[in-house]
């Protein structure tokens, strides 16, 4: 079943990708702000999610839906689709070609602490790249199998991260980067969590970490990274979630985890 769900997720993501590229060419307009003035929603975000939702409902009417821009619906099949219609909306707004449609298919409640991810697709239509995975079947980029890096030492690790929309949280996150940057090769911040996770999966990054991700920000990318051989988790044995998401070349996980703890990544003041 995972392979069938993967195929459907990819077909739907590609259609949504075509839509958002077309809307980008026509000119992007902001529909609303969410948590802050910096946290924007475009009309294309909403249009993309509506399209994805309708295509899923037509193909699998009993499945649940959990997306960024609309109300969740429950499942009668045990399957829920976790969707980010445009991951990297600020990149999209500025026409930086690093944004994606992200679709994950999970079994169980839409809770990253307990769900089982079955299939995932992350497509960057501006770059013509589609990452995909099905549980137990590996991960691909444009149909070619991908593999996370191996034998990476901490001092030579290229590490990706992201920052919150809240200015207070960004300042705290910058403090973590300041603690890390002298101990790794370098830091990258590219503006799309799902694509960062996929970059770990295909070896463009050795590691990626972020705090505060919503389920739709990491659901697909985590499965793709894991299926490519990366190690993914939270802090202190937890699963990847809003609390913390860390994805690395397998042998890099423990030393980077230790460094993040030393840098204060556990701090609870920011939730």
N, C-alpha and C positions, 0 to 999 in steps of 0.2 A: 504493500500500500504506500510506503514511503516514496518509492520511485514515481508512482502515479501522482502523488501530491506534489512532488518536486516538479514534475513536468507541467502540471497545471499552474503552480506558483510562478514558474518561469514564463509561461505564455501570458499570464495576466500582468506580471511585472513589465514585460516588454511592451505590452499595449499601453500601460500607464506611462512608461518611459517615453514612448513616442508622443503621447499627449503633452507631457511637461516640456519636452524640447520644443514642440510647436508653440506652446504658450510662451516659452522663453523668447523665441524669435519675435513674437507679436508684441512683447513688452509686458513686464511683470508689474502687477499692482498689489499693494498691501491691503489685505482684507481686515486685519485686526492685529492687536498686540495681546500677548497672554500674560506671562509672569512679570514682564517688564517691557519698557518701550523697545528694548533691544530684541526681545523675543517675539518675532513677527510670524504671522501666517499670511501667505499669499492666497489669492483666489485659486491659483493652480494647485496648491496643497489640497484645498477642499474638493476641487474638481477631480483630481487624481484619486483621492480616497473614495469619492462617490462612484467613480468608474470601477475601481478595484472591488468595492463592496458589492456592486450590482453583478459583476462577473462571477464572484464567488457564490452569491446567492443563486444565480442561474445554474451553476454547475453542481453545487452541493448545498441545497437549501436548508439542511438541518444543522450545518456547522455554525459555531459561534464566530463572532467578529470582535476584535479588540484593536482599535486604531487610535491614532493621535487626535484626529480632528472631528470625530463623531462619537455618539453614544455606543457603548458596548452592547452586544446581544449575546444571550446565552446559547449553549449548544445542546442539542438532543442526541448528538452522535459521539460526544466525548472529544471532538476535534474543534479547535479554535484557531482562527487566522489572526496573527499579530502583525499589524501593518503600520509602516511609516510611509506616507505617500510621497514625501520628499524629505529625505534625511540630508541635512546640510542646507536648510532653507536660506540662511544668510549668504552662503556661497551662491545659491541659485539667484537670489536677489541681485547680487553684484556680478552675475554672469561669470563666476569662477567655476570652471568645468570639473568640480569635485562635489557632486551631489548624487543622490541615488534614490531609487524606489526600493523599499525593503519589505519583503514578505516572508514570514515564518509560519509554519504550520505546527501546532503543538498539541499534545495529548494531555488532558487534565485541565485544571483551572488555569486561567491566564496569570499565573504567579511564578516568577522565575525561580523561586525557592523550591518549588515542587513539580513544575511541569516537565514533560519529556518532549524535546523538540524532535520532530520527525523529518521535516524538510525545510529548505530555506533557499531563497534567491535574493540577491542584491545586485541590481543593475544600475550602472552609471551610463545613461544614454549619451551624455556629452562626450564620453571617451570611447563609446562603443564596447564597453566591457560588462560582462554578466558573470557573476560568481554564483555558484549553486552547490547544494549538497543535499544528500539524503542520508539518514542515520545508517551507519554501518557500510556505506557505499563510497566514501571518500568525497572529496570536493574538487570542483573544476572552475576554470576561468575560460569562458568561451568554448566550453566542451573539452578542454585539455586539463588533465589532472594536475593539481597543484600540491605543493608540500611546503610546510613551514620550515624555516631554517633550523639547523642543528649545530651542536658544538659551539655555541656562542658564549663567550666570556663577558662578564658584566661590563668591563671597561671598554669593550668594543661593540656594545649593544646600541643600536639606533632605536630610540624609544619614542613612541607617539603618545600624545595625551590630548585632552580637550579642556575647555573652560566653561564655567556656568554663565548664565545671563546675569546673575546677581553680581554686582560690583564687589560686595563684601566677600563672596565666595571666590571670585577671581583672584582677589588679593591673597587669600589663604592658599589657593591652588598655586599661585606664583611662588609662594614660599616653599612649597613642596618641590617645585621645579628647581628652585635655587639650591636646595639640598642635594638634588639628584645630578645636576648637570655636570658637576666635576667628577662624577664617578662612572659616567657612561660615555659612549662615543659622541652623542648629540641628542637633542630633543626636536621632535617635529609636532606641529599643531596644524592640522589640515582641514578641520571643520566638519567632518562627517564621521561619527562614531562607527557606523556600520562599515564604511569603506576603510577605516583604520583597522578594524578587526579583520577584514578581508586582506588588507595589506600584510598583516601578520601571517595569514593563511598562505599567501603566495610569496613570502620572503622579502617584500619591500620594506617591512619593518621587522625588527627582532622582537619587539614587545610593544604593548599598548596598555595604558591604564587610564581609568577615569572614575570619578565619583559623581553620583547624581543622575545616572542614566535611567530613563524610563524603559519599561519592558520593550517597547517598539524600537528603542534606540539600539538594542543589542541582541534581540532574540535571534535574528537571522545570522548575524555576523558571528555570534558565539558558536553556533552549530558548524558553520563553514570553517572557522578556525580549528575547532576540535577535529573535524573530519580530515583536515589537512595535517594533523599531527601536532598542533599547538596544544599547550596546556592552558586551560582557562578556569578561573575561579574568582572568589572574593578574597577577603583577608581572613587569616586564621582558620582556614578549612571551610569557610562558607562558600556557597555557590555564587556565581556572578549575579549581580542584582544592582538595584539603585544604591545600595550601601557601598559597593565597590566592584569594579570589573577589572580584572588583570588577565591579559592574554600574552603568552610568551612562547618563544622557542622552548621546547620541553625542559631542557637542562638549565634554562635561565630563570625559571619561575622562583625557586627558593632564594637565590641571592638577590633578585630584584624585590621580592616580597619583603625580605629582611631590611633592605635599604629603605623601602617605602615606610615600613613601620618605624624605623629610626628617624625618618623625616617628619613623622607626625601624621601619617595618612589615616590613623585610627581616630583622630580627634572627633568627638561627638558634637561639638558646639554647632557644627553646620548641618547636622542631621544626615 
